[in-house]
Amino acid sequence: MRIDVLGVGFDDLTMDEAVERGMALLRAPGAHYVVTPNPEIVEICRERPEVARAVNGADLVLPDGIGVIKGAAMLGTPLKERTPGIEFAARLMERMAAEGRSLYLLGAKPGVAEAAAEKLTEQYPGLSIAGTHDGYFQEDGPVLQAIRQSGAEVVFVCLGAPKQELWMVKNGADTGARLLCGLGGSLDVFAGTVERAPKFWCDHGLEWFYRLCREPKRLGRMMKLPLFLVHVQQEKRKR
């Protein structure tokens, strides 16, 4: 079941259920993709129909930001819980490692994916890192060929939104992978080049504020959150 929040349909799942769904997609024939929208991405979807189609066309749409959870509740259609993309990815890798599955890391600055691969290999024994590629490429062809040749079953696509969502729609089937996950800046966290907010901030839905304090340049992007809440209030009055 999907819950509509300003035109984006979110799967109403707990984290455990989301991971189970992800593994089911991995085992199913064909190419599948996962997106993890936050309020900023929802606002982009309102402005750009092609992005909305890409997001809503995903096999799994997970609410990454606390703003989405609050927005859904304000609209009278609460979601079970927030399922941050980076936590979903970590849980998915645990399951993949147990089954000896393979993963390709795509995105971030040169050298970051390789650093992430080293740390993830140590953290998840049994997980096979099939290959890596940075996000600074001009043509898709060579990247797709590299992923296909690697034989990766899963690809973490960390190109930033909405580029990664559009990339997965366009190229997912050509990677040869079963599951692609759009995960924004997760590779930087996995590599240790960016520190995730401490548990207290995450548990209280204040991860966005912690990141803003650490990176004031994000202020422009963060302004999407109050705009999102204004639009939720407007939608609530309509309903």
Backbone as numpy.savetxt, mean C-alpha at the origin, in Angstrom:
# Nx Ny Nz CAx CAy CAz Cx Cy Cz
-17.32 -7.51 1.58 -18.16 -6.32 1.58 -17.28 -5.07 1.58
-17.65 -4.11 0.74 -16.90 -2.87 0.68 -17.72 -1.71 1.22
-17.02 -0.85 1.95 -17.62 0.33 2.54 -17.21 1.55 1.73
-18.19 2.31 1.24 -17.91 3.47 0.41 -17.55 4.68 1.28
-16.38 5.24 1.02 -15.95 6.47 1.68 -15.56 7.46 0.58
-16.45 8.38 0.29 -16.23 9.41 -0.73 -15.86 8.82 -2.08
-16.52 7.73 -2.43 -16.31 7.15 -3.75 -15.27 6.07 -3.84
-14.58 5.80 -2.74 -13.60 4.71 -2.70 -14.17 3.58 -1.85
-14.19 2.38 -2.40 -14.75 1.24 -1.68 -13.66 0.49 -0.92
-13.76 0.48 0.41 -12.76 -0.19 1.25 -13.28 -1.54 1.69
-12.41 -2.56 1.63 -12.78 -3.88 2.13 -12.86 -3.84 3.65
-13.97 -4.32 4.19 -14.22 -4.26 5.63 -13.64 -5.51 6.29
-12.34 -5.45 6.59 -11.62 -6.61 7.09 -10.75 -6.24 8.29
-10.52 -7.21 9.15 -9.48 -7.07 10.17 -8.13 -7.32 9.50
-7.06 -7.05 10.19 -5.75 -7.33 9.63 -5.58 -8.81 9.34
-6.02 -9.66 10.27 -5.90 -11.11 10.06 -6.65 -11.51 8.79
-7.85 -10.98 8.62 -8.65 -11.31 7.43 -8.01 -10.79 6.16
-7.41 -9.59 6.24 -6.74 -9.02 5.07 -5.56 -9.88 4.63
-4.77 -10.35 5.60 -3.62 -11.19 5.27 -4.08 -12.51 4.66
-5.15 -13.08 5.21 -5.70 -14.32 4.64 -6.14 -14.09 3.21
-6.79 -12.95 2.97 -7.24 -12.63 1.61 -6.03 -12.46 0.68
-4.99 -11.81 1.18 -3.79 -11.63 0.38 -3.17 -12.97 -0.01
-3.10 -13.89 0.93 -2.53 -15.21 0.63 -3.41 -15.98 -0.35
-4.71 -15.81 -0.23 -5.62 -16.47 -1.17 -5.41 -15.94 -2.58
-5.20 -14.63 -2.70 -4.93 -14.04 -4.00 -3.61 -14.55 -4.57
-2.63 -14.72 -3.71 -1.32 -15.22 -4.12 -1.43 -16.63 -4.69
-2.33 -17.41 -4.14 -2.48 -18.79 -4.58 -3.38 -18.92 -5.80
-4.14 -17.88 -6.11 -5.09 -17.93 -7.21 -4.40 -17.63 -8.54
-4.91 -18.20 -9.64 -4.31 -17.93 -10.96 -4.47 -16.46 -11.34
-3.56 -15.97 -12.19 -3.66 -14.61 -12.70 -2.93 -13.61 -11.83
-2.99 -12.35 -12.25 -2.34 -11.26 -11.52 -3.38 -10.48 -10.71
-3.05 -10.18 -9.47 -3.95 -9.46 -8.56 -3.17 -8.31 -7.93
-3.89 -7.27 -7.48 -3.16 -6.19 -6.83 -3.92 -5.61 -5.64
-3.13 -5.09 -4.71 -3.62 -4.54 -3.45 -3.27 -3.06 -3.38
-4.21 -2.25 -2.91 -3.94 -0.83 -2.68 -4.26 -0.49 -1.23
-3.62 0.57 -0.73 -3.78 0.94 0.69 -4.02 2.44 0.79
-5.20 2.91 0.38 -5.45 4.36 0.35 -5.57 4.99 1.73
-5.05 6.22 1.84 -5.26 7.08 3.00 -6.12 8.26 2.54
-6.45 9.21 3.40 -7.28 10.34 2.97 -6.72 11.11 1.79
-5.40 11.24 1.74 -4.78 11.95 0.61 -5.12 11.28 -0.71
-5.04 9.95 -0.73 -5.33 9.22 -1.97 -6.82 9.28 -2.30
-7.67 9.25 -1.28 -9.10 9.39 -1.52 -9.39 10.74 -2.20
-8.73 11.79 -1.73 -8.91 13.11 -2.33 -8.41 13.13 -3.78
-7.31 12.44 -4.06 -6.81 12.36 -5.43 -7.83 11.63 -6.31
-8.45 10.59 -5.75 -9.47 9.84 -6.49 -10.67 10.73 -6.85
-10.99 11.65 -5.97 -12.10 12.58 -6.24 -11.76 13.51 -7.41
-10.48 13.80 -7.58 -10.05 14.74 -8.62 -9.73 14.05 -9.94
-9.33 12.79 -9.88 -8.85 12.09 -11.07 -9.57 10.76 -11.25
-10.53 10.69 -12.16 -11.32 9.47 -12.36 -10.47 8.25 -12.68
-9.35 8.42 -13.40 -8.54 7.26 -13.76 -7.89 6.65 -12.52
-7.57 7.49 -11.54 -7.01 6.97 -10.29 -8.10 6.27 -9.49
-9.30 6.83 -9.47 -10.42 6.20 -8.78 -10.69 4.81 -9.36
-10.64 4.70 -10.68 -10.87 3.40 -11.31 -9.78 2.41 -10.92
-8.54 2.88 -10.87 -7.43 2.00 -10.49 -7.57 1.52 -9.06
-7.90 2.42 -8.17 -8.04 2.07 -6.75 -9.22 1.13 -6.54
-10.36 1.47 -7.09 -11.56 0.65 -6.89 -11.49 -0.67 -7.63
-10.61 -0.76 -8.64 -10.47 -2.00 -9.38 -9.54 -3.00 -8.73
-8.93 -2.62 -7.61 -8.01 -3.52 -6.92 -8.74 -4.72 -6.32
-8.03 -5.80 -6.17 -8.61 -7.00 -5.57 -8.75 -6.86 -4.06
-7.98 -5.95 -3.49 -8.02 -5.70 -2.06 -7.74 -4.22 -1.82
-8.68 -3.53 -1.15 -8.54 -2.10 -0.86 -8.54 -1.94 0.65
-7.38 -1.59 1.21 -7.22 -1.55 2.67 -7.10 -0.12 3.17
-7.82 0.22 4.25 -7.74 1.58 4.81 -6.44 1.79 5.57
-5.55 2.59 5.01 -4.24 2.79 5.62 -4.27 3.87 6.71
-5.00 4.96 6.48 -4.95 6.09 7.39 -6.07 6.09 8.42
-5.78 6.64 9.60 -6.80 6.75 10.64 -7.93 7.66 10.18
-7.62 8.60 9.28 -8.66 9.49 8.77 -9.74 8.74 8.03
-9.37 7.68 7.31 -10.36 6.87 6.60 -11.28 6.18 7.60
-10.71 5.67 8.68 -11.51 4.99 9.71 -12.50 5.97 10.33
-12.02 7.17 10.66 -12.91 8.17 11.27 -13.96 8.64 10.26
-13.56 8.78 9.00 -14.50 9.19 7.97 -15.62 8.18 7.79
-15.27 6.91 7.75 -16.28 5.86 7.60 -17.25 5.86 8.78
-16.71 6.05 9.99 -17.56 6.10 11.18 -18.50 7.30 11.14
-17.98 8.45 10.72 -18.81 9.65 10.61 -19.96 9.46 9.63
-19.73 8.65 8.61 -20.77 8.40 7.60 -21.73 7.30 8.02
-21.52 6.75 9.20 -22.43 5.72 9.71 -22.17 4.34 9.16
-21.01 4.14 8.53 -20.64 2.84 7.97 -19.23 2.48 8.44
-19.07 2.20 9.72 -17.72 1.98 10.27 -17.01 0.78 9.68
-15.70 0.91 9.56 -14.85 -0.19 9.14 -14.32 -0.90 10.39
-13.99 -2.18 10.26 -13.57 -2.97 11.41 -12.32 -2.41 12.08
-11.30 -2.08 11.27 -10.07 -1.54 11.84 -9.17 -1.00 10.74
-8.21 -0.20 11.16 -7.21 0.31 10.22 -6.23 -0.81 9.88
-5.87 -0.92 8.61 -4.94 -1.96 8.18 -3.79 -1.30 7.42
-2.83 -0.70 8.13 -1.72 0.01 7.47 -0.98 -0.89 6.50
-0.63 -0.32 5.34 0.03 -1.10 4.31 1.32 -1.74 4.78
2.12 -1.02 5.56 3.41 -1.56 5.98 3.23 -2.73 6.94
2.18 -2.70 7.76 1.91 -3.81 8.67 1.34 -5.00 7.91
0.50 -4.71 6.93 -0.01 -5.78 6.07 1.15 -6.48 5.36
2.08 -5.69 4.84 3.24 -6.25 4.15 4.08 -7.13 5.07
4.29 -6.67 6.30 5.09 -7.44 7.26 4.42 -8.79 7.57
3.11 -8.74 7.80 2.39 -9.98 8.09 2.38 -10.91 6.89
2.25 -10.32 5.70 2.26 -11.12 4.48 3.61 -11.80 4.30
4.69 -11.08 4.58 6.03 -11.67 4.44 6.25 -12.81 5.42
5.67 -12.73 6.62 5.77 -13.83 7.57 5.18 -15.11 6.98
4.01 -14.95 6.37 3.34 -16.10 5.77 4.10 -16.59 4.54
4.60 -15.66 3.75 5.36 -16.04 2.56 6.63 -16.79 2.94
7.30 -16.33 3.98 8.53 -16.98 4.43 8.26 -18.42 4.86
7.14 -18.62 5.53 6.79 -19.96 6.01 6.57 -20.93 4.84
6.21 -20.37 3.69 5.94 -21.20 2.51 7.05 -21.11 1.47
8.12 -20.38 1.78 9.24 -20.26 0.85 8.91 -19.49 -0.41
8.04 -18.49 -0.29 7.61 -17.70 -1.46 8.66 -16.65 -1.84
8.52 -16.12 -3.07 9.51 -15.17 -3.58 8.91 -13.78 -3.75
9.76 -12.76 -3.54 9.33 -11.36 -3.52 10.29 -10.49 -4.31
9.74 -9.55 -5.05 10.53 -8.56 -5.78 10.24 -7.19 -5.18
11.28 -6.39 -4.97 11.14 -5.07 -4.39 11.38 -4.00 -5.45
10.36 -3.19 -5.70 10.44 -2.17 -6.74 10.14 -0.80 -6.15
11.10 0.14 -6.29 10.81 1.50 -5.86 11.93 2.12 -5.04
11.68 3.33 -4.59 12.60 4.12 -3.75 13.84 4.57 -4.54
14.74 5.26 -3.83 15.96 5.76 -4.46 16.94 4.61 -4.70
17.89 4.80 -5.61 18.90 3.76 -5.86 19.58 3.33 -4.56
19.67 2.04 -4.38 20.33 1.47 -3.21 19.40 1.12 -2.07
18.22 1.74 -2.01 17.30 1.51 -0.89 16.69 0.11 -0.97
16.24 -0.29 -2.15 15.62 -1.61 -2.28 16.62 -2.71 -1.93
17.88 -2.54 -2.33 18.91 -3.53 -2.01 19.13 -3.61 -0.50
19.15 -2.45 0.16 19.32 -2.43 1.62 18.13 -3.09 2.31
16.94 -2.81 1.79 15.73 -3.44 2.34 15.79 -4.94 2.16
16.26 -5.39 1.00 16.35 -6.82 0.73 17.24 -7.52 1.75
18.37 -6.91 2.08 19.28 -7.50 3.06 18.61 -7.66 4.42
17.94 -6.60 4.86 17.30 -6.64 6.18 16.13 -7.62 6.21
15.34 -7.65 5.12 14.18 -8.54 5.09 14.60 -10.00 5.03
15.70 -10.28 4.36 16.20 -11.65 4.30 16.61 -12.14 5.69
17.18 -11.23 6.48 17.55 -11.58 7.85 16.33 -11.72 8.74
15.36 -10.83 8.53 14.19 -10.79 9.40 13.21 -11.93 9.12
13.15 -12.36 7.85 12.18 -13.40 7.47 12.90 -14.57 6.80
13.56 -15.41 7.58 14.23 -16.58 7.00 13.21 -17.43 6.23
13.58 -17.82 5.05 12.66 -18.58 4.20 12.06 -17.74 3.10
12.07 -16.42 3.29 11.59 -15.52 2.24 12.67 -15.34 1.19
12.31 -15.55 -0.06 13.28 -15.42 -1.15 13.11 -14.06 -1.83
14.14 -13.24 -1.78 14.11 -11.95 -2.49 14.60 -12.22 -3.91
13.67 -12.20 -4.85 13.97 -12.58 -6.23 14.75 -11.50 -6.97
14.60 -10.24 -6.53 15.29 -9.15 -7.21 14.84 -7.81 -6.70
15.55 -6.76 -7.13 15.21 -5.40 -6.71 15.43 -4.44 -7.88
14.74 -3.31 -7.81 14.96 -2.24 -8.79 14.48 -0.94 -8.17
15.25 0.12 -8.38 14.83 1.41 -7.82 13.66 1.98 -8.61
13.08 3.05 -8.11 11.91 3.64 -8.74 12.21 4.71 -9.76
13.49 4.91 -10.06 13.89 5.99 -10.97 14.16 5.42 -12.36
13.11 4.91 -12.98 13.25 4.37 -14.33 12.31 5.13 -15.27
12.71 5.20 -16.53 11.94 5.94 -17.52 11.05 5.03 -18.36
11.48 3.80 -18.57 10.72 2.87 -19.40 10.34 1.64 -18.59
9.12 1.17 -18.80 8.63 0.01 -18.05 9.23 -1.30 -18.57
9.50 -1.37 -19.87 9.91 -2.63 -20.48 11.03 -3.37 -19.78
12.18 -2.73 -19.58 13.29 -3.44 -18.93 12.95 -3.88 -17.50
12.17 -3.08 -16.80 11.78 -3.45 -15.43 10.87 -4.67 -15.45
9.91 -4.68 -16.34 8.99 -5.82 -16.45 9.75 -7.08 -16.82
10.69 -6.96 -17.72 11.49 -8.12 -18.11 12.28 -8.66 -16.93
12.85 -7.75 -16.13 13.62 -8.18 -14.95 12.74 -8.91 -13.95
11.53 -8.40 -13.74 10.62 -9.05 -12.79 10.20 -10.42 -13.30
9.86 -10.49 -14.58 9.46 -11.78 -15.16 10.58 -12.80 -15.05
11.79 -12.39 -15.39 12.92 -13.31 -15.34 13.25 -13.75 -13.93
12.93 -12.91 -12.95 13.21 -13.26 -11.56 12.30 -14.37 -11.05
11.13 -14.51 -11.68 10.16 -15.51 -11.24 9.44 -15.15 -9.96
9.48 -13.89 -9.57 8.85 -13.45 -8.31 7.35 -13.70 -8.32
6.85 -14.18 -7.20 5.41 -14.41 -7.05 4.68 -13.15 -6.56
5.41 -12.32 -5.80 4.83 -11.10 -5.24 5.77 -9.93 -5.56
5.19 -8.78 -5.85 5.97 -7.56 -6.07 5.46 -6.47 -5.15
6.35 -5.89 -4.37 6.02 -4.69 -3.59 6.35 -3.49 -4.48
5.30 -2.77 -4.88 5.45 -1.63 -5.80 5.42 -0.35 -4.97
6.57 0.26 -4.79 6.70 1.42 -3.90 7.12 2.64 -4.70
6.21 3.12 -5.52 6.48 4.25 -6.41 5.76 5.52 -5.97
5.02 5.45 -4.87 4.24 6.59 -4.42 2.91 6.65 -5.14
1.90 7.18 -4.47 0.55 7.29 -5.05 0.42 8.61 -5.80
-0.31 8.61 -6.91 -1.03 7.48 -7.52 -0.23 6.74 -8.57
1.06 7.04 -8.71 1.87 6.39 -9.76 1.83 4.88 -9.61
1.98 4.38 -8.39 2.05 2.94 -8.20 0.74 2.24 -8.54
-0.38 2.86 -8.22 -1.68 2.26 -8.53 -1.88 2.17 -10.05
-1.56 3.25 -10.74 -1.69 3.26 -12.20 -0.72 2.28 -12.84
0.48 2.17 -12.28 1.49 1.24 -12.80 1.02 -0.20 -12.66
0.43 -0.54 -11.53 -0.02 -1.91 -11.32 -1.15 -2.28 -12.27
-2.07 -1.35 -12.52 -3.16 -1.61 -13.46 -2.61 -1.86 -14.86
-1.68 -1.02 -15.26 -1.12 -1.10 -16.61 -0.22 -2.32 -16.80
0.58 -2.65 -15.79 1.65 -3.62 -15.98 1.54 -4.90 -15.17
0.56 -4.99 -14.31 0.48 -6.13 -13.39 0.61 -7.48 -14.07
-0.18 -7.70 -15.11 -0.17 -9.00 -15.78 1.17 -9.29 -16.45
1.86 -8.24 -16.89 3.12 -8.42 -17.61 4.30 -8.73 -16.69
4.11 -8.61 -15.38 5.20 -8.94 -14.45 5.35 -10.44 -14.28
4.27 -11.19 -14.55 4.29 -12.62 -14.31 4.03 -12.98 -12.86
3.89 -11.97 -11.99 3.65 -12.21 -10.56 2.17 -12.47 -10.31
1.89 -13.09 -9.18 0.51 -13.36 -8.78 -0.10 -12.20 -8.00
0.74 -11.49 -7.25 0.23 -10.45 -6.36 1.16 -9.24 -6.35
0.59 -8.06 -6.56 1.34 -6.81 -6.48 0.71 -5.96 -5.39
1.54 -5.31 -4.58 1.05 -4.50 -3.47 1.64 -3.09 -3.57
0.77 -2.08 -3.65 1.23 -0.70 -3.67 1.48 -0.21 -2.25
2.74 0.09 -1.93 3.11 0.32 -0.53 3.88 1.62 -0.28
3.76 2.59 -1.19 4.32 3.91 -0.95 5.78 3.89 -0.52
6.06 4.50 0.64 7.43 4.62 1.13 7.89 3.49 2.02
7.26 2.33 1.94 7.59 1.23 2.85 9.03 0.74 2.71
9.59 0.78 1.51 10.96 0.28 1.34 11.95 1.08 2.16
11.71 2.39 2.31 12.60 3.21 3.12 12.58 2.76 4.58
11.40 2.37 5.05 11.28 1.89 6.43 11.95 0.52 6.57
11.68 -0.37 5.61 12.30 -1.70 5.66 13.82 -1.61 5.59
14.33 -0.62 4.84 15.78 -0.46 4.70 16.41 0.23 5.90
15.57 0.88 6.72 16.09 1.60 7.88 16.50 3.02 7.59
16.22 3.53 6.38 16.58 4.91 6.06 15.55 5.90 6.58
14.34 5.42 6.86 13.29 6.24 7.46 12.74 5.48 8.66
12.59 6.18 9.77 12.09 5.55 11.00 10.57 5.68 11.06
9.90 4.58 11.30 8.46 4.63 11.47 8.14 5.21 12.84
6.96 5.79 12.96 6.55 6.37 14.24 6.55 5.31 15.33
6.91 5.68 16.58 6.87 4.72 17.69 5.46 4.18 17.89
5.39 3.04 18.58 4.12 2.33 18.75 3.03 3.20 19.37
3.37 4.04 20.34 2.36 4.89 20.98 1.65 5.76 19.95
2.42 6.39 19.06 1.84 7.28 18.06 0.96 6.50 17.08
1.42 5.31 16.69 0.65 4.48 15.77 -0.65 4.00 16.41
-0.56 3.55 17.67 -1.74 3.02 18.36 -2.81 4.08 18.57
-2.40 5.34 18.65 -3.35 6.43 18.90 -3.71 7.22 17.64
-3.38 6.64 16.49 -3.75 7.28 15.24 -3.04 8.58 14.96
-1.83 8.75 15.53 -1.10 10.00 15.40 0.18 9.84 14.59
0.26 8.76 13.84 1.46 8.54 13.04 1.68 9.69 12.05
0.59 10.21 11.50 0.68 11.31 10.54 1.31 12.55 11.19
0.96 12.80 12.46 1.48 13.97 13.15 2.97 13.80 13.47
3.34 12.58 13.84 4.75 12.29 14.10 5.59 12.52 12.85
5.09 12.05 11.71 5.81 12.22 10.45 5.89 13.69 10.06
4.81 14.43 10.35 4.82 15.85 10.02 5.87 16.59 10.86
5.97 16.21 12.14 6.98 16.83 13.01 8.39 16.53 12.53
8.60 15.31 12.03 9.92 14.92 11.55 10.22 15.48 10.16
9.14 15.65 9.36 9.31 16.13 7.98 8.32 17.27 7.71
8.63 18.48 8.16 7.71 19.61 7.97 7.33 19.87 6.52
8.17 19.43 5.59 7.87 19.64 4.17 6.62 18.88 3.72
6.15 17.94 4.56 4.95 17.19 4.24 3.67 17.99 4.50
3.80 19.22 5.01 2.63 20.00 5.40 1.63 20.15 4.25
2.13 20.42 3.04 1.24 20.58 1.90 0.40 19.35 1.66
1.03 18.19 1.75 0.29 16.93 1.56 -0.69 16.71 2.70
-0.28 17.05 3.92 -1.13 16.81 5.08 -2.41 17.66 5.04
-2.38 18.74 4.29 -3.57 19.58 4.21 -4.73 18.88 3.53
-4.44 17.74 2.89 -5.51 16.94 2.30 -6.42 16.36 3.38
-5.87 16.15 4.59 -6.66 15.53 5.66 -7.84 16.41 6.09
-7.63 17.70 6.45 -8.80 18.52 6.80 -9.77 18.66 5.64
-9.25 18.71 4.40 -10.14 18.79 3.24 -10.98 17.52 3.14
-10.35 16.39 3.39 -11.06 15.11 3.40 -12.20 15.12 4.41
-11.93 15.62 5.61 -12.95 15.65 6.66 -14.08 16.61 6.31
-13.77 17.72 5.65 -14.80 18.63 5.17 -15.71 17.92 4.18
-15.11 17.18 3.27 -15.90 16.45 2.27 -16.74 15.35 2.91
-16.20 14.72 3.96 -16.98 13.70 4.68 -18.21 14.35 5.33
-18.02 15.51 5.95 -19.16 16.22 6.56 -20.21 16.57 5.51
-19.77 17.02 4.35 -20.70 17.35 3.28 -21.48 16.12 2.81
-20.76 15.00 2.68 -21.41 13.76 2.27 -22.39 13.27 3.34
-22.03 13.47 4.59 -22.91 13.05 5.69 -24.23 13.82 5.64
-24.14 15.13 5.35 -25.37 15.92 5.26 -26.24 15.48 4.10
-25.60 15.11 2.99 -26.36 14.63 1.83 -27.12 13.35 2.17
-26.42 12.46 2.87 -27.03 11.17 3.20 -28.16 11.33 4.22
